[in-house]
Amino acid sequence: MATRRPTLPTSAQMRTQVLDAIAERLALGGLTQKEAAAQLGLAQPQVSALMNRKSEGFSLDRLIDIAVRAGLSVRLSVARPYRRD
């Protein structure tokens, strides 16, 4: 029997997507955590948390701001739900 993964609320899904993008960017950036912290305006432990994909203490707004400072482009798409007849 296949186990269903619990569905995250939309805002949590968005936080996870932004967090994953930041973590990937930091991993590929070639900077130390201390250097990345200085570039992003964060403390080194916060960079460590981001690299380990720990979103506690980071709102979606804050993650978007960090993503932009990391050189990422963040876009939001809003659409009507798929309608079944």
VOPAGU-2260 file (C-alpha; in pm, 1 decimal, decimal comma):
REM VOPAGU-2260
SITE   aa  ch    i         X         Y         Z
SITE  MET   A    0       0,0       0,0       0,0
SITE  ALA   A    1     140,9     337,6    -101,3
SITE  THR   A    2     169,6     596,1     171,0
SITE  ARG   A    3      36,7     938,9      96,3
SITE  ARG   A    4     253,8    1229,4     181,5
SITE  PRO   A    5      63,3    1482,3     389,8
SITE  THR   A    6     -28,2    1788,6     189,8
SITE  LEU   A    7     140,9    2101,8     316,7
SITE  PRO   A    8     -52,3    2426,4     328,6
SITE  THR   A    9      24,3    2643,0      29,0
SITE  SER   A   10     235,7    2892,0     226,2
SITE  ALA   A   11     444,1    2606,9     368,6
SITE  GLN   A   12     494,2    2467,0      17,9
SITE  MET   A   13     610,4    2806,7     -99,7
SITE  ARG   A   14     849,2    2843,2     194,5
SITE  THR   A   15     994,2    2502,2     113,4
SITE  GLN   A   16    1043,6    2592,5    -253,2
SITE  VAL   A   17    1216,7    2920,6    -172,4
SITE  LEU   A   18    1427,1    2757,2     100,2
SITE  ASP   A   19    1539,3    2480,8    -138,2
SITE  ALA   A   20    1640,2    2738,4    -401,0
SITE  ILE   A   21    1840,0    2937,4    -144,4
SITE  ALA   A   22    2013,8    2625,3     -13,7
SITE  GLU   A   23    2108,7    2519,1    -367,9
SITE  ARG   A   24    2235,8    2869,2    -449,6
SITE  LEU   A   25    2447,9    2877,5    -133,6
SITE  ALA   A   26    2588,2    2530,7    -201,5
SITE  LEU   A   27    2693,2    2631,7    -553,5
SITE  GLY   A   28    2817,8    2977,6    -456,7
SITE  GLY   A   29    3159,7    2866,8    -337,6
SITE  LEU   A   30    3149,3    3096,0     -34,8
SITE  THR   A   31    3211,7    3002,9     324,6
SITE  GLN   A   32    2913,0    3036,7     555,3
SITE  LYS   A   33    3073,6    3344,2     708,4
SITE  GLU   A   34    3119,1    3505,4     364,9
SITE  ALA   A   35    2762,8    3416,0     262,6
SITE  ALA   A   36    2632,2    3559,2     590,1
SITE  ALA   A   37    2806,7    3890,3     523,2
SITE  GLN   A   38    2672,4    3902,5     167,4
SITE  LEU   A   39    2315,1    3822,6     276,1
SITE  GLY   A   40    2311,7    4035,7     590,7
SITE  LEU   A   41    2261,6    3735,1     816,1
SITE  ALA   A   42    2444,1    3570,9    1103,6
SITE  GLN   A   43    2648,8    3260,0    1022,0
SITE  PRO   A   44    2414,9    3028,2    1222,1
SITE  GLN   A   45    2124,2    3152,6    1007,5
SITE  VAL   A   46    2316,0    3063,8     690,9
SITE  SER   A   47    2385,3    2721,5     838,9
SITE  ALA   A   48    2012,4    2674,8     905,7
SITE  LEU   A   49    1929,4    2774,3     546,9
SITE  MET   A   50    2189,1    2537,4     404,1
SITE  ASN   A   51    2041,3    2259,0     615,8
SITE  ARG   A   52    1692,4    2352,1     490,7
SITE  LYS   A   53    1561,1    2445,0     834,2
SITE  SER   A   54    1287,5    2702,3     791,2
SITE  GLU   A   55    1210,9    2767,1    1158,6
SITE  GLY   A   56    1244,4    3137,1    1228,5
SITE  PHE   A   57    1213,3    3237,2     861,8
SITE  SER   A   58     885,0    3374,4     731,7
SITE  LEU   A   59     802,6    3346,9     362,9
SITE  ASP   A   60     861,3    3722,1     326,9
SITE  ARG   A   61    1203,9    3694,3     486,3
SITE  LEU   A   62    1300,4    3396,2     270,8
SITE  ILE   A   63    1200,8    3589,1     -41,6
SITE  ASP   A   64    1415,7    3884,0      67,9
SITE  ILE   A   65    1709,9    3649,6     130,0
SITE  ALA   A   66    1658,7    3480,4    -207,3
SITE  VAL   A   67    1669,3    3816,3    -385,7
SITE  ARG   A   68    1987,9    3915,4    -199,8
SITE  ALA   A   69    2134,3    3579,4    -308,3
SITE  GLY   A   70    2071,3    3676,5    -671,0
SITE  LEU   A   71    1760,8    3467,4    -726,8
SITE  SER   A   72    1441,7    3582,7    -895,4
SITE  VAL   A   73    1121,2    3491,1    -713,6
SITE  ARG   A   74     789,8    3485,9    -897,3
SITE  LEU   A   75     442,1    3406,3    -772,7
SITE  SER   A   76     180,9    3256,4   -1000,0
SITE  VAL   A   77    -184,7    3272,4    -909,1
SITE  ALA   A   78    -445,4    3083,6   -1110,3
SITE  ARG   A   79    -800,6    2964,2   -1079,1
SITE  PRO   A   80    -835,4    2608,3    -956,7
SITE  TYR   A   81    -882,1    2339,5   -1215,9
SITE  ARG   A   82   -1252,4    2289,9   -1265,3
SITE  ARG   A   83   -1387,3    1938,0   -1297,4
SITE  ASP   A   84   -1720,6    1893,7   -1467,3
